Amino acid sequence: AELKADRILSRDDGPSSSVSALKRLERSQWTDKMDSRFGFERLKEPGEKTGWITWCPYEDKRLVSAVDYYFIQDDGSRFKVALPYKPYFYIATRKGCEREVSSFLSKKFQGKIAKVETVPKEDLDLPNHLVGLKRNYIKLSFNTVEDLVRVRKDVSPAVKKNREQGHASDAYTAMLSSVLQGGSVVIDEEEASKKVTDQLDNVVDMREYDVPYHIRLSIDLKIHVAHWYNVRYRGSAFPVEISRRDDLVERPDPVVLAFDIETTKLPLKFPDPETDQIMMISYMIDGQGDRFRRC
């Protein structure tokens, strides 16, 4: 099966969001129309089918991101289904500040963050990570990839700033704490962090923020191209169920098109469509091909 991501289902966060949703809805409808010309009709009637995944791009429907899976059946017929899945990434905070940061982010990005939860994860940066030590991370889940990108764009500069300040102050803090403790004065860094005005100052790391959406879904749900799956569709009110068929090993006979375009370019540069010219186009489909040269 193939996968496509970014399908639209529909939510309103203001005029700009509505325009964006309309454009994505139009793109989704155009994609469905083009796919139907190649035999990939979206499942509309409840039922169960078995297919071999050929591709999986992502789309946004109703402003809920999903991956389109494209299937070929053993008789050569084709179909596709959309599987919604919430994109996410993790952030780390200063020790003991998870609750304050979670509450702050939920309010600051209300309408963009769909779910906030604290989960223990292995952190390879911990000195004793090999003995199984884990660190609490805040998992931020979103309805769409667009929402994730917006929040990540706002959080990323704060993380970078906090890291730089942390590296610069580590030596000074250690020395100061040693001196003050010697004078019977103890600094409670955890309590001090909780009282900061902008809780973004307590966000010190981001993880898995750059994993492509369709790869994230495929890893988490173990759905991969070039394998057979049973697909159960129960109507638009329920998520589609995709389960792997390890007993099926013979692959179908898909139509494969390969092409190559040769162009002029400047030394050590990528081709520029504004200035460079096409020299040759070659293609091959099902073992037969041809090429076109510019004379």
Disulfide bonds with the S-S distance in Angstrom:
none
